[in-house]
Amino acid sequence: MATKDISRAAAALGRKGRQANTDAQAAASRANGAKGGRPRRIDRIERDIDGWWIYLKPGWVVCDERTHAIVEETKQAALRKMSLVEPCACDECRRLQGGAA
Ligand SMILES: [Zn+2]
């Protein structure tokens, strides 16, 4: 990115103030759900030799696979699968949520 573009963007941010900052935070959150403002369906995101793992919080499941975690080769692909996450009330989820054992 050219320096001119950066200063123009900074100027735009300055003009928009608080609102722009919120937008930037939302974008950062979408880009890497591991930081502040992470979606509440995600417990944690980890990377290992199998790829990027998204561990869902109790009460959520990937609807097509009935699993409580997502693994994909890229973080983007893993985050895309979040669109398949739906509420889950299986025994394990209810136990982990602290409901009646
Ligand atoms: Zn479940």
Boltz pocket constraint, residues with backbone or C-beta under 6 A from the ligand:
constraints:
  - pocket:
      binder: B
      contacts: [[A, 59], [A, 60], [A, 61], [A, 68], [A, 88], [A, 89], [A, 90], [A, 91], [A, 92], [A, 93], [A, 94]]
      max_distance: 6.0
